[in-house]
Amino acid sequence: MARKKKVSGLISHGVAAQNRKARFDYKIGEEFEAGIQLVGPEVKSLRSGRAALADAWAGERDGEMWLFNCYIPEWQAGSFMAKFEPRRPRKLLLHKKQVESLAGATTREGATVVPLDIHFNDRGLAKVLLGMAEGKKQHDKRQAIAERDWQRDKARLMRNKGGE
């Protein structure tokens, strides 16, 4: 029986890319997990963990959901035939009711659909975690920073006090 060759440095399951700024800039409501339609070299590039979701967003086009402005760099070890556009729109695979729900919320409530992360599930399939987002005001962001700083200071005080 032939053994599979393990390529070091590639992600077989777990988070491949994360949008950390989304949770700071938006209040995240309902979350959806969607499949993503990729070509071969894009999957390899995702597994190397070099993708970026910082400016990405999801929207409806022709009754389907698409991921826009997601940066997946070209796979360097690929041939010249395997070139692709790094920021091309990528189709998201969702059920029809989920698409209608997301599209309705964006038009009715003015919500935004943001990708929170791209990960590989246990079967090795690339999935995108989408969140229904509502923009935070500046004072909400300041409050989040103050809360985070207080938690850090509190942990530092408890750690120092416990060491005496």
Backbone as a chain_set.jsonl record, in Angstrom:
{"seq": "MARKKKVSGLISHGVAAQNRKARFDYKIGEEFEAGIQLVGPEVKSLRSGRAALADAWAGERDGEMWLFNCYIPEWQAGSFMAKFEPRRPRKLLLHKKQVESLAGATTREGATVVPLDIHFNDRGLAKVLLGMAEGKKQHDKRQAIAERDWQRDKARLMRNKGGE", "coords": {"N": [[0.84, -1.168, 0.0], [0.655, 2.143, -0.924], [2.124, 4.98, 0.592], [0.905, 8.178, 1.511], [2.441, 11.171, 0.576], [3.551, 13.571, 2.779], [3.279, 16.979, 2.7], [5.199, 19.468, 3.984], [4.356, 22.371, 5.951], [1.919, 23.016, 4.811], [-1.601, 23.567, 5.182], [-3.818, 21.203, 6.279], [-6.241, 20.899, 7.579], [-8.267, 23.23, 9.376], [-7.912, 26.766, 10.166], [-7.291, 28.808, 7.401], [-7.206, 31.442, 6.525], [-7.917, 34.534, 8.113], [-10.195, 37.09, 9.086], [-9.514, 39.339, 11.065], [-10.006, 41.976, 11.649], [-12.664, 42.389, 11.09], [-14.321, 41.663, 13.249], [-13.751, 43.706, 14.973], [-14.521, 46.041, 13.609], [-17.218, 45.633, 13.038], [-20.472, 44.684, 14.33], [-21.189, 41.447, 14.732], [-23.749, 39.402, 13.665], [-25.83, 36.87, 12.844], [-24.279, 33.858, 11.705], [-23.018, 32.138, 8.844], [-21.989, 29.162, 7.18], [-20.292, 28.632, 4.25], [-19.603, 26.961, 1.168], [-16.866, 27.32, -1.15], [-16.086, 28.118, -4.467], [-13.309, 27.1, -6.088], [-10.304, 27.109, -8.131], [-7.775, 24.658, -8.951], [-4.936, 25.543, -8.351], [-5.529, 27.634, -6.593], [-6.465, 26.404, -4.293], [-4.154, 25.129, -3.396], [-2.605, 27.381, -2.858], [-4.152, 28.548, -0.837], [-3.854, 26.589, 1.136], [-1.244, 27.022, 1.804], [-1.474, 29.16, 3.426], [-1.431, 31.932, 2.844], [-3.419, 33.711, 2.174], [-5.604, 36.637, 2.16], [-8.156, 38.36, 3.867], [-8.825, 40.936, 4.462], [-10.016, 43.198, 3.088], [-12.226, 42.05, 2.002], [-15.57, 41.185, 0.932], [-18.962, 39.977, 0.773], [-21.495, 39.532, -1.655], [-24.605, 39.741, -3.519], [-25.165, 38.521, -6.788], [-26.907, 38.098, -9.649], [-28.731, 36.329, -8.377], [-27.086, 34.678, -6.908], [-24.558, 34.179, -4.38], [-21.488, 35.885, -4.036], [-17.989, 36.112, -3.402], [-16.115, 38.909, -3.011], [-13.106, 40.685, -3.749], [-11.295, 39.16, -2.27], [-8.103, 38.179, -1.447], [-6.119, 35.832, -2.855], [-3.059, 34.652, -3.32], [-1.054, 33.903, -6.269], [-0.073, 30.545, -6.938], [3.166, 29.714, -6.478], [4.693, 27.519, -7.266], [3.365, 26.522, -9.394], [2.559, 25.834, -12.879], [2.829, 27.813, -15.937], [0.372, 27.604, -17.104], [-1.41, 27.456, -15.083], [-2.181, 29.921, -14.056], [-4.008, 32.491, -12.336], [-6.373, 35.073, -11.543], [-5.624, 36.978, -8.74], [-7.483, 38.49, -7.163], [-10.02, 37.863, -8.069], [-13.652, 37.581, -8.398], [-15.259, 35.111, -6.439], [-17.386, 32.333, -6.457], [-19.806, 31.614, -3.995], [-21.027, 28.8, -2.296], [-24.107, 28.144, -1.364], [-27.272, 27.277, 0.178], [-30.43, 27.892, -1.43], [-32.344, 29.221, 0.18], [-30.698, 30.334, 2.121], [-29.226, 32.142, 0.586], [-31.282, 33.878, -0.205], [-32.015, 34.855, 2.309], [-29.659, 36.19, 3.155], [-29.35, 38.08, 1.066], [-31.759, 39.487, 1.304], [-31.499, 40.622, 3.85], [-29.396, 42.377, 3.44], [-30.482, 44.24, 1.689], [-32.885, 45.126, 2.955], [-32.279, 45.705, 5.732], [-29.884, 46.989, 5.608], [-27.559, 45.695, 6.244], [-24.248, 44.22, 6.149], [-22.496, 41.654, 4.486], [-19.851, 39.926, 5.638], [-16.802, 38.12, 5.225], [-15.554, 36.004, 7.713], [-13.652, 34.052, 8.2], [-11.59, 31.742, 6.325], [-11.557, 28.341, 6.125], [-10.47, 24.899, 6.361], [-12.435, 22.046, 6.389], [-13.044, 18.914, 8.181], [-13.079, 17.063, 6.151], [-11.417, 18.164, 4.335], [-12.31, 20.174, 2.674], [-12.604, 23.488, 1.43], [-14.028, 26.095, 3.232], [-16.041, 28.996, 3.865], [-16.613, 31.218, 6.449], [-19.264, 33.206, 6.944], [-20.532, 36.318, 8.104], [-23.357, 38.159, 9.247], [-23.201, 41.489, 9.297], [-23.149, 44.544, 11.13], [-22.311, 47.882, 11.061], [-20.058, 49.346, 13.443], [-20.132, 52.174, 15.616], [-17.869, 54.939, 16.249], [-17.561, 55.409, 19.021], [-18.29, 52.941, 20.059], [-16.178, 51.366, 19.24], [-14.099, 52.505, 20.678], [-14.918, 51.845, 23.248], [-14.685, 49.066, 23.137], [-11.912, 48.821, 22.892], [-11.103, 49.922, 25.356], [-12.233, 48.059, 27.129], [-10.83, 45.741, 26.414], [-8.218, 46.519, 27.121], [-8.566, 46.808, 29.897], [-9.132, 44.16, 30.654], [-6.679, 42.975, 30.048], [-4.962, 44.372, 31.817], [-6.096, 43.585, 34.245], [-5.624, 40.815, 34.196], [-2.842, 40.881, 34.288], [-2.4, 42.064, 36.811], [-3.514, 40.096, 38.504], [-1.85, 37.96, 37.925], [0.649, 38.904, 38.814], [0.082, 39.366, 41.511], [-0.471, 36.805, 42.409], [2.025, 35.634, 42.327], [3.442, 36.429, 44.535]], "CA": [[0.0, 0.0, 0.0], [1.479, 3.349, -1.045], [1.898, 5.998, 1.616], [0.762, 9.539, 0.999], [3.561, 12.035, 0.891], [3.093, 14.732, 3.539], [3.965, 18.216, 2.339], [5.316, 20.269, 5.205], [4.0, 23.772, 5.847], [0.594, 23.221, 4.229], [-2.704, 23.38, 6.113], [-4.729, 20.171, 5.808], [-7.525, 21.3, 8.139], [-8.118, 24.372, 10.271], [-8.08, 28.103, 9.587], [-6.301, 29.173, 6.384], [-7.144, 32.909, 6.508], [-8.837, 35.082, 9.104], [-10.471, 38.514, 8.996], [-9.546, 39.748, 12.463], [-10.507, 43.347, 11.746], [-14.12, 42.386, 10.94], [-14.971, 41.635, 14.568], [-13.54, 45.008, 15.599], [-15.249, 47.075, 12.874], [-18.641, 45.316, 12.895], [-21.181, 43.809, 15.259], [-21.509, 40.26, 13.947], [-24.98, 38.746, 14.072], [-25.923, 35.474, 12.429], [-23.152, 33.371, 10.918], [-23.3, 31.081, 7.883], [-20.824, 28.51, 6.6], [-20.523, 28.432, 2.821], [-18.517, 26.417, 0.365], [-16.317, 28.301, -2.081], [-15.681, 27.498, -5.721], [-11.93, 27.458, -6.362], [-9.574, 26.297, -9.104], [-6.735, 23.872, -8.297], [-3.832, 26.265, -7.724], [-6.032, 28.472, -5.505], [-6.532, 25.556, -3.11], [-2.767, 24.975, -2.943], [-2.187, 28.659, -2.301], [-4.864, 28.676, 0.441], [-3.246, 25.667, 2.088], [0.02, 27.598, 2.268], [-1.831, 30.13, 4.464], [-1.026, 33.291, 2.496], [-4.575, 34.473, 1.703], [-5.976, 37.791, 2.98], [-9.582, 38.704, 3.828], [-8.975, 42.244, 5.089], [-10.942, 44.074, 2.369], [-13.189, 41.201, 1.301], [-16.983, 41.276, 1.277], [-19.8, 39.082, -0.016], [-22.679, 40.188, -2.175], [-25.424, 38.967, -4.443], [-25.111, 38.832, -8.21], [-27.725, 37.153, -10.428], [-29.353, 35.326, -7.522], [-26.064, 33.857, -6.26], [-23.645, 34.936, -3.525], [-20.109, 35.908, -4.517], [-16.985, 36.693, -2.519], [-15.38, 39.911, -3.769], [-11.891, 41.312, -3.231], [-10.523, 38.251, -1.423], [-6.798, 38.013, -2.073], [-5.451, 34.531, -2.791], [-1.927, 34.841, -4.236], [-0.784, 32.827, -7.218], [0.755, 29.454, -6.435], [4.464, 29.928, -7.111], [5.236, 26.29, -7.839], [2.514, 26.11, -10.505], [3.03, 26.108, -14.242], [2.274, 29.038, -16.515], [-1.012, 27.326, -17.48], [-2.247, 27.483, -13.888], [-2.279, 31.283, -13.533], [-5.365, 32.976, -12.078], [-6.45, 36.441, -11.016], [-5.64, 36.86, -7.275], [-8.642, 39.132, -6.534], [-11.232, 37.626, -8.858], [-14.83, 37.179, -7.613], [-15.377, 33.665, -6.297], [-18.761, 31.956, -6.156], [-20.042, 30.953, -2.719], [-21.999, 27.717, -2.441], [-25.088, 28.204, -0.28], [-28.63, 26.873, -0.181], [-31.209, 29.0, -1.982], [-32.956, 29.979, 1.281], [-29.649, 31.122, 2.763], [-28.933, 33.257, -0.321], [-32.397, 34.82, -0.091], [-31.932, 35.473, 3.631], [-28.538, 37.137, 3.152], [-29.64, 39.168, 0.128], [-32.844, 40.269, 1.883], [-30.988, 41.394, 4.986], [-28.55, 43.474, 2.957], [-31.309, 45.285, 1.077], [-33.864, 45.635, 3.917], [-31.734, 46.227, 6.984], [-28.629, 47.689, 5.373], [-26.453, 44.93, 6.816], [-23.176, 43.837, 5.241], [-22.053, 40.273, 4.657], [-18.387, 39.918, 5.638], [-16.193, 36.823, 5.52], [-14.822, 36.021, 8.977], [-12.46, 33.243, 7.98], [-11.613, 30.631, 5.371], [-10.959, 27.2, 6.805], [-10.659, 23.578, 5.766], [-13.152, 21.189, 7.326], [-12.422, 17.607, 8.416], [-12.972, 16.359, 4.876], [-10.436, 18.852, 3.506], [-12.966, 21.116, 1.771], [-12.482, 24.892, 1.832], [-15.288, 26.709, 3.638], [-15.962, 30.389, 4.268], [-17.55, 31.579, 7.507], [-19.81, 34.534, 6.663], [-21.276, 36.915, 9.203], [-24.206, 39.317, 8.989], [-22.507, 42.523, 10.065], [-23.697, 45.886, 11.244], [-21.165, 48.735, 11.383], [-19.96, 49.933, 14.78], [-19.815, 53.599, 15.702], [-16.545, 55.185, 16.793], [-17.552, 55.25, 20.476], [-18.331, 51.507, 20.349], [-14.816, 50.857, 19.056], [-13.309, 52.973, 21.828], [-15.337, 51.056, 24.401], [-14.092, 47.738, 22.972], [-10.482, 48.953, 23.201], [-10.989, 50.123, 26.796], [-12.556, 46.775, 27.763], [-9.706, 44.838, 26.142], [-7.1, 46.981, 27.95], [-8.871, 46.496, 31.285], [-8.965, 42.709, 30.83], [-5.241, 42.715, 30.027], [-4.413, 44.878, 33.078], [-6.614, 42.737, 35.32], [-4.879, 39.557, 34.143], [-1.474, 41.178, 34.713], [-2.441, 42.243, 38.26], [-3.772, 38.794, 39.139], [-0.67, 37.139, 37.729], [1.678, 39.429, 39.695], [-0.326, 39.179, 42.911], [-0.394, 35.362, 42.711], [3.412, 35.223, 42.412], [4.071, 36.885, 45.782]], "C": [[0.896, 1.246, 0.0], [1.115, 4.355, 0.036], [1.772, 7.353, 0.952], [1.939, 10.369, 1.457], [3.038, 13.283, 1.598], [3.94, 15.94, 3.155], [4.007, 19.094, 3.574], [4.926, 21.719, 4.93], [2.631, 24.04, 5.253], [-0.482, 22.862, 5.249], [-3.639, 22.321, 5.559], [-6.134, 20.394, 6.35], [-7.266, 22.391, 9.168], [-8.201, 25.675, 9.498], [-6.936, 28.413, 8.623], [-6.127, 30.69, 6.324], [-8.216, 33.426, 7.459], [-8.973, 36.582, 8.911], [-10.629, 39.044, 10.421], [-10.152, 41.131, 12.636], [-12.033, 43.398, 11.679], [-14.827, 42.424, 12.286], [-14.777, 42.942, 15.328], [-14.406, 46.084, 14.943], [-16.758, 46.863, 12.84], [-19.162, 44.552, 14.099], [-21.652, 42.629, 14.41], [-22.756, 39.615, 14.523], [-24.937, 37.272, 13.719], [-24.727, 35.099, 11.553], [-23.589, 32.209, 10.033], [-21.986, 30.463, 7.427], [-21.154, 28.19, 5.15], [-19.326, 27.754, 2.193], [-18.03, 27.51, -0.575], [-15.799, 27.561, -3.304], [-14.291, 28.006, -6.095], [-11.367, 26.611, -7.492], [-8.387, 25.669, -8.372], [-5.614, 24.65, -7.635], [-4.276, 27.183, -6.583], [-6.091, 27.674, -4.208], [-5.128, 25.379, -2.531], [-2.285, 26.251, -2.263], [-2.867, 28.911, -0.949], [-4.223, 27.8, 1.504], [-1.905, 26.183, 2.6], [-0.211, 28.711, 3.279], [-1.486, 31.571, 4.137], [-2.191, 34.151, 2.008], [-4.893, 35.612, 2.668], [-7.447, 38.137, 2.769], [-9.856, 40.122, 4.31], [-10.011, 43.13, 4.392], [-12.055, 43.302, 1.671], [-14.611, 41.441, 1.807], [-17.76, 40.334, 0.363], [-21.043, 39.836, -0.458], [-23.405, 39.306, -3.17], [-25.219, 39.464, -5.867], [-25.871, 37.727, -8.94], [-28.291, 36.016, -9.572], [-28.372, 34.387, -6.84], [-25.19, 34.755, -5.397], [-22.225, 34.771, -4.042], [-19.224, 36.543, -3.465], [-16.113, 37.614, -3.361], [-14.146, 40.365, -3.001], [-11.135, 40.458, -2.21], [-9.209, 37.967, -2.142], [-6.24, 36.624, -1.803], [-4.302, 34.604, -3.79], [-1.734, 33.648, -5.164], [0.144, 31.801, -6.589], [2.066, 29.485, -7.197], [5.008, 28.682, -7.794], [4.436, 25.814, -9.051], [3.119, 26.446, -11.856], [2.389, 27.381, -14.765], [0.819, 28.847, -16.929], [-1.959, 27.503, -16.282], [-2.356, 28.877, -13.284], [-3.751, 31.658, -13.347], [-5.277, 34.375, -11.515], [-6.558, 36.373, -9.487], [-6.872, 37.457, -6.594], [-9.939, 38.919, -7.298], [-12.42, 37.287, -7.955], [-14.95, 35.656, -7.597], [-16.784, 33.328, -5.83], [-18.819, 31.226, -4.816], [-21.174, 29.955, -2.885], [-22.884, 27.664, -1.202], [-26.412, 27.642, -0.767], [-29.409, 28.105, -0.617], [-31.841, 29.858, -0.88], [-31.925, 30.847, 1.996], [-29.293, 32.333, 1.907], [-30.015, 34.313, -0.214], [-32.349, 35.559, 1.245], [-30.829, 36.53, 3.67], [-28.819, 38.332, 2.255], [-30.743, 40.074, 0.679], [-32.365, 41.151, 3.025], [-30.137, 42.569, 4.515], [-29.393, 44.59, 2.354], [-32.253, 45.925, 2.092], [-33.206, 46.379, 5.072], [-30.444, 47.005, 6.797], [-27.432, 46.989, 5.981], [-25.431, 44.615, 5.727], [-22.825, 42.387, 5.522], [-20.534, 40.267, 4.538], [-17.882, 38.501, 5.895], [-15.354, 36.929, 6.796], [-13.555, 35.169, 8.899], [-12.682, 32.263, 6.832], [-10.9, 29.497, 6.071], [-11.205, 25.933, 6.004], [-11.34, 22.702, 6.799], [-12.446, 19.84, 7.443], [-12.243, 16.796, 7.132], [-11.988, 17.027, 3.922], [-11.026, 19.831, 2.511], [-12.831, 22.537, 2.311], [-13.872, 25.459, 2.103], [-15.031, 28.146, 4.057], [-17.014, 30.623, 5.343], [-17.972, 33.017, 7.261], [-20.583, 35.034, 7.869], [-22.121, 38.077, 8.722], [-23.689, 40.431, 9.893], [-23.242, 43.851, 10.01], [-22.543, 46.773, 11.715], [-21.219, 49.286, 12.799], [-19.678, 51.419, 14.647], [-18.445, 53.752, 16.354], [-16.498, 54.981, 18.311], [-17.634, 53.78, 20.881], [-16.94, 50.9, 20.227], [-13.935, 51.262, 20.224], [-13.634, 52.155, 23.078], [-14.734, 49.649, 24.334], [-12.602, 47.765, 23.3], [-10.276, 49.092, 24.706], [-11.245, 48.815, 27.548], [-11.4, 45.784, 27.6], [-8.501, 45.218, 27.011], [-7.326, 46.635, 29.424], [-8.684, 45.013, 31.557], [-7.489, 42.342, 30.885], [-4.6, 43.161, 31.343], [-4.846, 44.008, 34.264], [-5.862, 41.405, 35.364], [-3.447, 39.754, 34.632], [-1.42, 41.345, 36.241], [-2.626, 40.923, 38.989], [-2.53, 37.9, 39.04], [0.436, 37.586, 38.687], [1.343, 39.209, 41.17], [-0.2, 37.723, 43.317], [1.037, 34.9, 42.892], [4.093, 35.601, 43.72], [4.03, 35.846, 46.868]], "O": [[1.789, 1.373, 0.837], [-0.059, 4.553, 0.35], [2.442, 7.642, -0.039], [2.376, 10.269, 2.603], [2.171, 13.976, 1.066], [5.165, 15.917, 3.272], [2.968, 19.425, 4.145], [5.132, 22.233, 3.83], [2.213, 25.196, 5.194], [-0.296, 21.969, 6.075], [-4.203, 22.505, 4.48], [-7.115, 20.112, 5.662], [-6.186, 22.468, 9.754], [-8.524, 25.681, 8.31], [-5.763, 28.298, 8.978], [-5.018, 31.174, 6.096], [-9.285, 32.831, 7.592], [-7.996, 37.269, 8.612], [-11.747, 39.179, 10.92], [-10.75, 41.419, 13.673], [-12.636, 44.356, 12.164], [-15.819, 43.134, 12.45], [-15.553, 43.255, 16.23], [-14.963, 46.94, 15.631], [-17.506, 47.819, 12.635], [-18.413, 43.869, 14.797], [-22.43, 42.807, 13.473], [-22.82, 39.316, 15.715], [-24.109, 36.521, 14.233], [-24.232, 35.909, 10.77], [-24.426, 31.398, 10.427], [-20.98, 31.162, 7.301], [-22.169, 27.557, 4.857], [-18.187, 27.941, 2.62], [-18.713, 28.516, -0.77], [-15.157, 26.516, -3.192], [-14.11, 29.19, -6.382], [-11.88, 25.53, -7.784], [-8.035, 26.113, -7.279], [-5.354, 24.439, -6.451], [-3.478, 27.482, -5.694], [-5.798, 28.208, -3.138], [-4.936, 25.47, -1.318], [-1.637, 26.201, -1.218], [-2.238, 29.425, -0.023], [-4.067, 28.224, 2.649], [-1.476, 25.826, 3.697], [0.734, 29.166, 3.924], [-1.267, 32.368, 5.049], [-1.958, 35.234, 1.471], [-4.509, 35.573, 3.837], [-7.924, 38.199, 1.635], [-11.012, 40.476, 4.544], [-10.819, 43.76, 5.074], [-12.755, 43.862, 0.828], [-14.823, 41.843, 2.951], [-17.27, 39.942, -0.696], [-21.574, 40.671, 0.274], [-22.897, 38.272, -3.604], [-25.113, 40.665, -6.116], [-25.507, 36.554, -8.851], [-28.322, 34.866, -10.01], [-28.789, 33.391, -6.248], [-25.089, 35.955, -5.65], [-21.809, 33.681, -4.432], [-19.666, 37.418, -2.72], [-15.455, 37.172, -4.303], [-14.143, 40.422, -1.771], [-10.409, 40.997, -1.374], [-9.203, 37.565, -3.305], [-5.926, 36.281, -0.663], [-4.545, 34.616, -4.997], [-2.187, 32.539, -4.883], [1.032, 32.143, -5.809], [2.088, 29.306, -8.415], [5.712, 28.784, -8.798], [4.79, 24.81, -9.669], [4.059, 27.233, -11.961], [1.514, 27.958, -14.12], [0.096, 29.83, -17.089], [-3.165, 27.679, -16.459], [-2.606, 28.994, -12.084], [-4.622, 31.209, -14.092], [-4.217, 34.806, -11.062], [-7.5, 35.766, -8.977], [-7.273, 36.97, -5.537], [-10.863, 39.723, -7.18], [-12.225, 36.76, -6.86], [-14.762, 34.998, -8.62], [-17.312, 33.962, -4.916], [-18.006, 30.346, -4.532], [-22.17, 30.246, -3.547], [-22.469, 27.202, -0.139], [-26.651, 27.54, -1.971], [-29.087, 29.225, -0.222], [-31.872, 31.083, -0.993], [-32.233, 31.958, 2.427], [-29.081, 33.425, 2.432], [-29.718, 35.505, -0.139], [-32.615, 36.76, 1.3], [-31.044, 37.638, 4.162], [-28.556, 39.472, 2.637], [-30.669, 41.295, 0.538], [-32.785, 42.302, 3.145], [-30.157, 43.637, 5.127], [-29.052, 45.764, 2.495], [-32.409, 47.146, 2.095], [-33.532, 47.533, 5.352], [-29.958, 47.622, 7.745], [-26.398, 47.616, 6.211], [-25.719, 44.731, 4.535], [-22.857, 41.946, 6.671], [-19.988, 40.563, 3.475], [-18.466, 37.766, 6.69], [-14.54, 37.842, 6.935], [-12.519, 35.523, 9.462], [-13.814, 31.998, 6.428], [-9.779, 29.658, 6.554], [-12.034, 25.899, 5.095], [-10.893, 22.615, 7.943], [-11.374, 19.646, 6.87], [-11.357, 15.945, 7.045], [-11.745, 16.523, 2.825], [-10.332, 20.279, 1.598], [-12.935, 22.757, 3.518], [-14.781, 25.312, 1.286], [-13.95, 28.481, 4.541], [-18.178, 30.264, 5.163], [-17.16, 33.937, 7.352], [-21.219, 34.25, 8.573], [-21.682, 38.882, 7.902], [-23.74, 40.317, 11.118], [-23.855, 44.222, 9.009], [-21.867, 46.431, 12.686], [-22.286, 49.648, 13.296], [-19.059, 51.863, 13.68], [-17.922, 52.805, 16.941], [-15.52, 54.448, 18.836], [-17.11, 53.401, 21.929], [-16.565, 50.027, 21.01], [-13.124, 50.471, 20.707], [-12.748, 51.818, 23.863], [-14.32, 49.102, 25.356], [-12.086, 46.834, 23.919], [-9.384, 48.461, 25.274], [-10.538, 48.506, 28.507], [-11.041, 45.077, 28.542], [-7.839, 44.345, 27.572], [-6.397, 46.221, 30.118], [-8.131, 44.643, 32.593], [-7.089, 41.492, 31.68], [-3.796, 42.432, 31.923], [-4.056, 43.735, 35.168], [-5.507, 40.924, 36.44], [-2.9, 38.888, 35.315], [-0.508, 40.833, 36.89], [-1.957, 40.667, 39.99], [-2.209, 37.17, 39.978], [1.09, 36.748, 39.308], [2.222, 38.903, 41.975], [0.145, 37.433, 44.462], [1.271, 33.879, 43.54], [5.204, 35.145, 43.991], [4.52, 36.087, 47.972]]}, "num_chains": 1, "name": "protein.A"}
